[in-house]
Amino acid sequence: MEKLRLRTVLGNHPHVRAVKAGELRSDLFELEFVEFAPTNAAFKPMVREQAFDVCEMAVVTYLMAKAHGKPLVLLPAAMLGRFQHGHALCRADGATLAPADLEGKRVGIRSFTTTTGAWIRGILANDHGVDLDRIDWVTFEDPHVAEYVDRTERAPKDKTIIQMLKDGELDAVLGETSNDPALKPLFADPAAEAERWYRRHGVVPVNHLVVVTEQLAKSRPDVVRGLYDLLKRGKIGAGPPRSPDLVPFGIEANRKPLELIIEYCVQQALIPRRFAVDELFDELTRDLT
């Protein structure tokens, strides 16, 4: 019998290299990879049209999709995790701008609903006392979830986020990195800040997990379990994880990151209520370890 073919979007991460290269396979299905650069360009068609069977997905996008009843099922398989303090920039000239100085300033972000943005805003609000409502937010893209009402200022279509920062049209930007000498990190020592933050919270900020369509999960739970097992084999084969593990697998390994990003999303009115972590999974994926 011909194997089930699954249209799949996964980024080029080290722990999925063997899966994407076909070195690790399943007897149940074939993964037909669709490449997106950047990977986040696939999130909107996945949320709005269920354009793929399997798709890497930003955590905040999934939480918002869940809140609006999109037929997607989450797998506790992290594709991307990182400490966020190095993903905020300001200009290198002029007076020093500290995180606590952002109130009353114009801050750019690709989309208000990005997961990196939600993590950094949560850090600003909860660890640096910043009132997020007193920042003038400037965005460049629509949210992936169409039902979300975006009340931010939209940048002119001919403008780019980094150039607006360099030109003084923005005071800071979130979700960006740059080697341009005209720019510097908003946090004076991002690595040290991240280390302090991790000691305080004990959480790895997970950005991307994996979703499948509800149709696939209901019709072929064996395939969904096989997909998770395949991805887990890929991670194990990539070598021992660093400490802390930035791409945790399993519900319990992802519980603390999910609890915290849910809290940040509620604070920032990205989702209407506080989900319990177990609500994010179905009967099958809730048991994956």
Secondary structure, DSSP 8 states (H G I E B T S, - for coil): ---EEEEEE----GGGHHHHTTSS--SSEEEEE---SSGGGGHHHHHHH--SSEEEEEHHHHHHHHHTT-SEEEEEEEEEE---TTSEEEESSSS---GGG-TTSEEEES-TT-HHHHHHHHHHHHHH---GGGSEEEESS--SSTTS---SEE--TT--HHHHHHTTS-SEEES-----TTEEESSSSHHHHHHHHHHHH----EEEEEEEEHHHHHH-HHHHHHHHHHHHHHHHHT-S--SS-SS-BSHHHHHHHHHHHHHHHHHTTSSSS---GGGGS-TTGGG--
